[in-house]
């Protein structure tokens, strides 16, 4: 395969371009029965690959997915896909469905999961996101903090997609979810951090929060308090910033029509951004 092509790996077989691999009776297609991971490669290497695979394996345990590949095999498939594509800067997605068979309430399948890895070149978010800050809106939907799906990267992702689509149609960059207790949970595609008196805070996982990989890096390496808070504190924060593996760390300077803090990216955000970039440059 020529370098620079989008490449797809499906159960150990490589394809150029986007492979048409799902059967009409695949449970991922029928019921959203599966998981995914979104990863970013720098200099031809996937950053935090171990952490991404760990999260997927934990999600597979929650769903009882009969995953036929162990950690080493999944990592090898991802590396093979990225090498075949030849991208230095890349977006990779690992998708796992339960596979074929079974009535909706029956989770047993005979042939194992469908495992797909795709790699394409990645060009990053617009520079204005980091220079001016993101504009946030509040979605009417609520994150179900009592559901196990709130803490895994399930293929049931339409709540997130619809929230972000509506936000962008209205001129915003990201939508914020509250949970069923009216506490801040997360963004449609991101984890949320606020800054109060130079102290970073982020909602704990039991607020219905996906354990993001960048979030994990910041909580593990910086002085971050995991604390539940409501919309009032989000709006009144000195700074707000968001994280995900493609976005990295980005400031938010507007919530609806209200300016956050001074309305410009702040010093605590910059420190967090520089810390994360340092992890990338050192390869952890």
C-alpha positions as CSV (number, residue, x, y, z in Angstrom):
1,X,0.0,0.0,0.0
2,X,1.3,3.4,-0.9
3,X,2.0,5.8,2.0
4,X,-0.4,8.7,2.4
5,X,-3.5,6.6,1.8
6,X,-6.3,6.1,4.2
7,X,-5.9,2.6,5.5
8,X,-8.4,0.3,7.2
9,X,-7.5,-2.9,9.2
10,X,-10.3,-5.4,9.8
11,X,-9.7,-8.5,11.8
12,X,-6.1,-8.6,10.7
13,X,-6.7,-7.8,7.0
14,X,-5.5,-4.4,5.6
15,X,-7.5,-2.5,3.0
16,X,-6.7,0.7,1.1
17,X,-9.3,3.4,1.7
18,X,-12.5,2.8,3.6
19,X,-13.4,-0.9,3.7
20,X,-17.1,-2.0,3.4
21,X,-16.9,-4.6,6.0
22,X,-20.1,-4.6,8.2
23,X,-22.7,-7.2,7.5
24,X,-26.4,-6.1,7.7
25,X,-26.8,-8.2,10.9
26,X,-23.7,-6.9,12.7
27,X,-24.8,-5.9,16.2
28,X,-22.8,-2.7,16.1
29,X,-25.0,-1.6,13.1
30,X,-28.3,-2.9,14.5
31,X,-27.9,-1.8,18.2
32,X,-24.8,0.3,18.6
33,X,-23.4,-2.7,20.5
34,X,-19.8,-1.9,20.7
35,X,-17.0,0.5,21.6
36,X,-14.5,2.8,20.0
37,X,-11.4,4.8,20.7
38,X,-10.1,7.9,19.0
39,X,-6.4,8.3,19.0
40,X,-3.8,10.8,17.7
41,X,-0.4,10.0,16.3
42,X,2.6,12.4,16.4
43,X,5.7,11.7,14.5
44,X,4.3,8.3,13.4
45,X,3.6,7.1,16.9
46,X,0.3,6.9,18.7
47,X,0.3,8.9,21.9
48,X,-1.0,7.2,25.0
49,X,-1.7,4.0,23.1
50,X,-1.5,1.9,26.3
51,X,-4.1,4.1,28.0
52,X,-6.5,3.9,25.1
53,X,-6.3,0.1,24.9
54,X,-6.8,-0.1,28.7
55,X,-9.9,2.0,28.5
56,X,-11.3,-0.1,25.6
57,X,-10.6,-3.3,27.5
58,X,-12.4,-2.0,30.6
59,X,-15.3,-1.0,28.4
60,X,-15.4,-4.5,26.9
61,X,-15.6,-6.0,30.4
62,X,-18.6,-3.7,31.2
63,X,-20.4,-4.8,28.0
64,X,-19.3,-8.4,28.1
65,X,-17.8,-8.2,24.6
66,X,-16.1,-11.5,23.5
67,X,-13.0,-9.7,22.3
68,X,-10.7,-12.3,20.6
69,X,-7.7,-10.0,20.6
70,X,-5.5,-9.3,23.6
71,X,-3.7,-6.0,24.3
72,X,-0.6,-6.9,22.3
73,X,-2.7,-7.9,19.3
74,X,-4.7,-4.7,19.3
75,X,-1.6,-2.6,19.6
76,X,0.0,-4.5,16.8
77,X,-3.0,-4.0,14.6
78,X,-3.0,-0.2,15.3
79,X,0.8,0.0,14.6
80,X,0.4,-2.0,11.4
81,X,-2.4,0.3,10.2
82,X,-0.4,3.5,10.9
83,X,2.7,2.1,9.3
84,X,0.8,1.1,6.1
85,X,-0.8,4.6,5.9
86,X,2.5,6.3,6.4
87,X,1.2,9.4,8.1
88,X,3.4,11.3,10.6
89,X,0.4,13.2,12.0
90,X,-2.7,11.0,12.0
91,X,-6.2,10.4,13.4
92,X,-6.8,6.7,14.3
93,X,-10.1,5.1,15.3
94,X,-10.4,1.7,16.8
95,X,-13.9,0.3,16.6
96,X,-15.1,-3.0,18.1
97,X,-18.6,-4.4,17.6
98,X,-20.0,-7.5,19.3
99,X,-20.2,-9.1,15.8
100,X,-22.9,-11.2,14.3
101,X,-25.9,-13.0,15.8
102,X,-28.3,-13.1,18.7
103,X,-31.6,-11.5,19.5
104,X,-31.5,-8.0,20.9
105,X,-31.5,-9.4,24.5
106,X,-29.0,-12.2,23.8
107,X,-25.4,-11.1,24.1
108,X,-23.8,-14.4,23.1
109,X,-22.3,-14.5,19.5
110,X,-20.4,-17.3,17.9
111,X,-17.7,-15.7,15.7
112,X,-16.2,-13.1,18.0
113,X,-16.1,-9.3,17.6
114,X,-15.7,-7.2,14.5
115,X,-12.5,-5.2,15.1
116,X,-11.7,-2.3,12.8
117,X,-8.8,0.2,12.8
118,X,-8.7,3.1,10.4
119,X,-6.0,5.8,10.0
120,X,-6.2,9.0,8.1
121,X,-4.1,12.2,8.0
122,X,-4.9,14.7,10.7
123,X,-4.6,18.5,10.3
124,X,-5.8,19.7,13.7
125,X,-8.4,22.2,14.9
126,X,-8.5,25.8,13.6
127,X,-5.8,28.1,15.2
128,X,-8.6,30.5,16.4
129,X,-9.7,27.8,18.9
130,X,-6.4,28.2,20.8
131,X,-5.9,31.9,20.2
132,X,-9.4,33.2,20.9
133,X,-11.0,30.3,22.9
134,X,-14.1,28.1,22.2
135,X,-17.7,29.2,22.4
136,X,-19.8,26.9,24.5
137,X,-23.6,26.3,24.5
138,X,-25.7,24.2,26.9
139,X,-27.6,21.3,25.5
140,X,-31.1,20.4,26.8
141,X,-30.3,16.7,26.9
142,X,-29.0,15.3,30.2
143,X,-26.1,12.9,30.7
144,X,-27.5,9.8,32.5
145,X,-25.0,9.6,35.4
146,X,-26.6,6.3,36.6
147,X,-25.9,4.5,33.2
148,X,-22.8,2.4,32.7
149,X,-22.7,3.8,29.2
150,X,-21.8,7.3,30.5
151,X,-18.3,6.0,31.5
152,X,-17.4,4.0,28.4
153,X,-16.9,5.0,24.7
154,X,-20.0,3.2,23.5
155,X,-21.1,3.2,19.8
156,X,-24.3,4.8,21.2
157,X,-23.1,8.3,20.4
158,X,-26.1,10.1,18.9
159,X,-26.7,12.2,22.0
160,X,-23.2,13.7,21.6
161,X,-23.5,14.1,17.8
162,X,-26.8,15.8,17.9
163,X,-25.7,18.2,20.8
164,X,-22.6,19.2,18.9
165,X,-24.4,19.6,15.6
166,X,-27.0,21.9,17.1
167,X,-24.3,23.9,18.9
168,X,-22.4,24.4,15.7
169,X,-25.5,25.3,13.8
170,X,-26.0,28.1,16.3
171,X,-22.4,29.4,16.0
172,X,-20.9,27.6,19.0
173,X,-17.9,25.2,19.1
174,X,-19.0,22.7,21.7
175,X,-22.1,21.7,23.7
176,X,-22.0,21.1,27.5
177,X,-24.0,18.4,29.2
178,X,-25.4,18.6,32.7
179,X,-26.3,15.3,34.4
180,X,-29.6,14.3,35.9
181,X,-28.7,16.1,39.1
182,X,-28.2,19.4,37.2
183,X,-24.4,19.2,37.7
184,X,-21.8,19.8,34.9
185,X,-20.8,16.5,33.4
186,X,-18.8,17.0,30.2
187,X,-18.8,18.4,26.7
188,X,-20.2,16.5,23.7
189,X,-16.7,15.5,22.7
190,X,-14.6,16.7,25.6
191,X,-13.9,16.8,29.4
192,X,-14.4,20.1,31.2
193,X,-12.1,21.9,33.6
194,X,-12.7,25.2,35.4
195,X,-10.3,27.4,37.2
196,X,-11.2,29.2,40.5
197,X,-8.6,31.2,42.3
198,X,-5.9,29.5,40.2
199,X,-7.1,26.1,41.2
200,X,-8.1,23.6,38.5
201,X,-11.3,21.5,39.1
202,X,-13.0,18.9,37.0
203,X,-16.2,16.8,37.6
204,X,-15.6,13.4,39.1
205,X,-16.4,10.3,37.0
206,X,-19.6,9.6,39.0
207,X,-21.1,12.7,37.5
208,X,-21.5,10.7,34.3
209,X,-18.1,11.6,32.9
210,X,-16.1,9.6,30.3
211,X,-12.6,9.0,31.7
212,X,-10.8,11.0,29.0
213,X,-7.2,10.2,28.3
214,X,-6.1,13.8,28.3
215,X,-8.1,14.3,31.5
216,X,-6.3,11.4,33.0
217,X,-2.9,12.9,32.1
218,X,-3.8,16.3,33.7
219,X,-5.3,14.8,36.9
220,X,-2.4,12.5,37.3
221,X,0.3,15.1,36.7
222,X,-1.1,18.4,37.9
223,X,-2.8,19.7,41.0
224,X,-6.4,19.1,39.9
225,X,-9.4,18.8,42.3
226,X,-12.1,16.4,41.2
227,X,-15.3,18.0,42.5
228,X,-18.9,18.3,41.3
229,X,-20.1,21.7,40.4
230,X,-23.2,23.3,38.8
231,X,-23.7,25.6,35.8
232,X,-23.4,28.7,38.1
233,X,-19.8,27.9,38.9
234,X,-19.0,27.1,35.3
235,X,-20.4,30.5,34.2
236,X,-18.6,32.3,37.0
237,X,-15.2,30.6,36.6
238,X,-12.0,32.6,36.1
239,X,-11.1,30.2,33.2
240,X,-12.6,27.2,31.5
241,X,-10.8,24.7,29.2
242,X,-11.7,21.5,27.5
243,X,-9.7,18.4,26.7
244,X,-9.8,15.4,24.3
245,X,-7.2,13.5,22.4
246,X,-7.6,15.4,19.1
247,X,-8.2,18.8,20.6
248,X,-5.5,18.3,23.3
249,X,-6.2,21.2,25.7
250,X,-8.1,24.2,24.5
251,X,-9.6,27.3,26.2
252,X,-13.2,28.3,26.3
253,X,-14.0,32.0,26.6
254,X,-17.8,32.2,26.1
255,X,-20.7,30.3,27.6
256,X,-23.8,31.2,25.6
257,X,-23.7,35.0,25.3
258,X,-21.8,35.4,28.5
259,X,-18.0,35.9,28.6
260,X,-16.0,33.6,30.7
261,X,-13.5,35.4,33.0
262,X,-11.6,38.0,30.9
263,X,-12.8,36.5,27.7
264,X,-9.3,35.5,26.6
265,X,-7.2,32.3,27.2
266,X,-5.8,32.5,30.7
267,X,-2.5,31.6,32.4
268,X,-3.7,28.4,34.1
269,X,-5.0,27.0,30.7
270,X,-1.6,27.9,29.2
271,X,0.2,26.0,31.9
272,X,-2.0,22.9,31.4
273,X,-1.5,23.1,27.6
274,X,2.2,23.4,28.0
275,X,2.3,20.5,30.4
276,X,0.4,18.2,28.0
277,X,2.5,19.3,25.0
278,X,5.5,18.4,27.1
279,X,4.2,14.9,27.6
280,X,3.7,14.5,23.9
281,X,7.2,15.8,23.1
282,X,8.8,13.5,25.7
283,X,6.7,10.5,24.5
284,X,5.7,10.2,28.1
